[in-house]
Amino acid sequence: MNHPTSFAGQFLIAMPGLVDPPFARGVTFLCQHGEDGAVGLLINQISEYRLADVLAQMDLECQDAEIADYPVLIGGPVKQERGFVLHREPGQWESSYRINEAWSVTTSRDILVAMAAGEGPAQALLALGYAGWSAGQLEQELMENAWLTTEADARIVFDTPLEERWNAAAGLMGVNPAQLAGYAGHA
């Protein structure tokens, strides 16, 4: 039986024809992908919250104003009350999932405690909620030309301003999103 190639550790870059919020002009980092479906985090959709807001909900404080002001992203439309930390160093967190050699995602409180103390991963992104696809759904959307895929790049996740991430991710493939059609062609 042929299993699809896993896209875990890759970006899904929304094509111009994908206009449904929050995916319009979205860049999703795929955390898991297999025959049962896929899970990812949007990396370019800002929420109304800052890290200090999330910490306050957990009865935690952060004394460092710069860390407290860290933006929280909308990771996707599913379980938006739940936090996900995408990071590079694997660490010894209570609830982490190793995506590949370079990336991990953690959902446990201990990483937020460490982040509040300035002792968390050097490169981390906090998102509320996630994007999910059922078995075969992502593959169907790819065939319908809803997404481009490319290997994830830490510079885009951590260093590129949010409003530039869609163009930058497409640029990894040598693509100018302004020149993309929003429909699939058939020969």
N, C-alpha and C positions, 0 to 999 in steps of 0.2 A: 504494500500500500504506500503510495506517495504522500509524504507529509509536506505541507507548505514550508518554505523557508521562513525562519523566524525573523521578524523585524524588530525584536527587542534590542534596545540600544540605538535605535534609529529615530530620526525625525519623521513625522508625517506633516507635510506642508500642504495646507488647504489650497486647492485650486480656486481661481476666481469664481467659478460657478457654485461653490459651496458658500451659501449666504446665511445659513442658520446659525444664530448665536448659540454658544460662544465660539463656534468653529470658524466663522467667517474671518479670513486672513489669519487663521490660527496656525501655530506651530505646536505640535504635540510630541512629547518625548515618550516613546513606547517603552514601558517597563516590563511588560509580559506580552508574549504572543505565541500561540500554539493552536493545536486543533480544537481546544475548548473556547477560544476567543482571544481577546486582547484587552489590555489595560494600559492607559497612558495618562500623562499629565500635560495639560496645556502650559506652555512656558512663556506666553506673551499676553496674557489677559489679566490685568490688574484687578484686585478686589478693592473694596473700600477699607480694608483692614490693614493694620501694621502689626509687626510681631508683638508689640506691647499689648495690643488688644487681645490677641490669642493667649498670651501669657496670663493676662488678667483673668480670662475665663477659666484658667486652670489654677488660679490663686498663686501665681508665680510673679515675681518682679524682676525687672532688669534695670540696673543702675546706669548702664552705658546708653546714653541718648542715641548714639549712632546705631547701635544694635537694636534698640527699642523701636526705631523708626524704619527698620528693615521692611520692605513691602511684602505683602502676602498676595499670592496669585490665585486666580480661579483655576483650579486644576481640571475642572470639568463639571458636568451637570449632575453627576451621581454622588450621593453622600457628601454634600457640601459642608456638613458639620464636622467632617473628619479631616485631620491634617496629615499631609504627606511631605516628608523632607527628602528631596532628591539631592544626592551629594556624591562626591568623588571618593574620599577616603572611606574604607569600609567601616572602621571603628568597631567597638564592642557594644552595640546598642541592643536593648532587649528584643526589639522586633524589627529586624532588617531583612530585606530581600536583596540578594546580590544579583543584579541584572546581568552583568558581565564583569570582566576583569577591571573595568574602569569605573563603573557606576553602581550605586546602591540606592535603595529607597527605604526610609525608616518611618514607622508610624508610632513609635513608643514615646512616652513622656520624657524619658531620660535624655533624649537628644535635644529637646526644647530646654530642659533644665541646663544642659551644657551650653547651648547657644546663648541663653540669657546670661550665663556667667562668663561669656567670651571664650569658652572652651570647646565649642562645637567644631564641626568640620570647617576647614578654611574656605571651602567652596560649597555652599548649600543654597537651595531654593525651597521655600515653604509654599505649599499650595493647599487650598481647601477644596475637597472634592476630587473626582477623577473622571476620566472618559472611559467608557467600556463598550466593547463590541462582543456580540455573541458569536458562537462558532460559525465561521464562514462569512460573517458580516463585513469585516474589514476587507477580506479578499474581494468581495463583491463590490464594495465601494472603490477599491483600487481599479477594478476592471471598468467601473463607470466613470473613471477619470476624476474622482473627487479629491485625490491626494497624490502628491509626489513623495517619494521616500529617499532618504539619504542618511548616511552615518551621522550620528549626533556629534556636535562639536562643542566642547566646553566653553570656548570663547563666546559662542552665541548664547549659551545658557547663562553664563555668569558675568560676562563683560559687555555685551551688546545691549544698548538701551531697548526697553520693551517694544517701543514703537518701530524699531528697526529690525527686529528679529525675523519677521516674515520675509522681508527682502533679503536679509543676510543668509537665512537658511536656504532660500531658493538659489542664491548666489553660489552656494557650495557646489551646486550642480551646473553652474555656468548659465543659469536661467534668469532672465529678467521677467518677474511676475507680470509686469504691465503688458508683456507681449504674449501671455498665455491665453488660450481660448478657454472659455468656461464650459465647454462641451466636449464629449468624446467623438472622435471620428471613427468611421468603419470603412474598411477597404472592400 
